[in-house]
Amino acid sequence: MAVFAALAPVKLVIVVDEDIDVFDDEMVGWAVATRFQADRDLLVIPRTRSGGLDPSAEGGATAKLVVDATVPAEKRQSHARMRSTTTGSARLSELMDQLEPTHA
């Protein structure tokens, strides 16, 4: 809530766990896709102060949205990101070798 109070133009906050790099859009998107359920993890805050440049605001007030993409500590292991032991290009190379016919 402090973000909304400090920065009036901010209309969306996504809360993630410490294992998510907030500067990596792909990781944040993954957290939302795998940890967020709209019926329990969404908070709409109506009639809050808006930024002066928001044309959708009515009378200087707007609604703001919080997406909770966190996992309770006891469920953290079941929501861990899967890690590959090979790089994407190495794995692709192996697959391509299997698909290409050998020339004698």
C-alpha positions in Angstrom: 0.0 0.0 0.0 2.9 2.3 0.6 3.7 2.3 -3.1 0.3 3.6 -4.0 0.6 6.4 -1.3 4.1 7.4 -2.4 3.5 7.2 -6.2 0.1 8.3 -7.2 0.4 7.3 -10.9 1.1 3.7 -10.0 -2.0 1.6 -10.7 -0.7 -1.9 -10.6 1.6 -3.7 -8.1 2.6 -7.3 -8.5 4.0 -8.8 -5.3 6.5 -11.7 -5.7 8.7 -13.9 -3.4 12.4 -13.3 -3.0 13.2 -16.1 -5.5 11.8 -13.9 -8.3 14.0 -11.3 -10.0 11.7 -8.2 -10.1 13.7 -6.8 -13.0 13.1 -9.9 -15.1 9.7 -9.6 -16.8 9.7 -13.3 -17.7 10.2 -14.4 -14.1 7.5 -12.1 -12.9 5.2 -13.4 -15.6 6.0 -17.0 -14.6 5.3 -16.1 -10.9 1.9 -14.7 -11.9 1.1 -17.7 -14.2 2.0 -20.3 -11.6 1.3 -18.7 -8.2 -1.6 -16.4 -8.7 -5.3 -17.3 -8.5 -7.7 -14.4 -9.3 -10.4 -15.5 -6.9 -8.0 -15.3 -3.8 -4.9 -13.3 -4.8 -6.4 -10.1 -6.3 -7.0 -6.9 -4.4 -8.8 -3.9 -6.0 -8.5 -0.6 -4.1 -11.3 1.7 -5.2 -11.3 5.5 -5.2 -7.6 6.2 -4.5 -5.6 9.3 -5.4 -4.6 9.2 -9.1 -1.8 10.8 -11.0 -2.8 14.1 -12.7 -2.2 12.6 -16.2 -4.7 9.7 -15.9 -7.6 10.4 -18.3 -9.6 7.5 -16.8 -9.6 9.0 -13.3 -12.8 10.6 -12.1 -12.5 13.6 -9.9 -8.8 12.8 -9.2 -9.6 9.3 -8.0 -8.9 5.9 -9.6 -9.0 2.2 -8.7 -5.7 0.4 -8.1 -4.8 -3.3 -8.4 -2.6 -5.6 -6.3 -1.7 -9.0 -7.7 -0.3 -11.4 -5.0 2.0 -13.8 -6.8 3.6 -15.2 -3.7 3.5 -18.7 -2.2 3.1 -19.6 1.5 6.5 -20.9 2.9 5.1 -24.4 3.4 4.3 -24.7 -0.3 7.4 -23.1 -1.7 9.0 -26.4 -2.7 6.1 -27.4 -4.9 6.3 -24.0 -6.7 10.0 -24.0 -7.3 11.2 -23.1 -10.8 12.4 -26.1 -12.8 16.0 -25.9 -13.8 17.6 -27.6 -16.8 21.0 -29.2 -16.5 21.7 -28.4 -20.2 21.6 -25.2 -22.0 18.8 -24.7 -24.5 21.1 -24.7 -27.5 22.9 -27.9 -26.4 19.5 -29.7 -25.9 18.3 -28.4 -29.3 21.5 -29.7 -31.0 20.9 -33.1 -29.5 17.3 -33.2 -30.8 18.3 -32.0 -34.2 20.9 -34.8 -34.5 18.2 -37.3 -33.8 15.9 -35.8 -36.5 18.4 -35.4 -39.3 19.1 -38.5 -41.5 22.6 -39.6 -41.6 24.3 -39.5 -45.0 26.6 -42.4 -45.9 
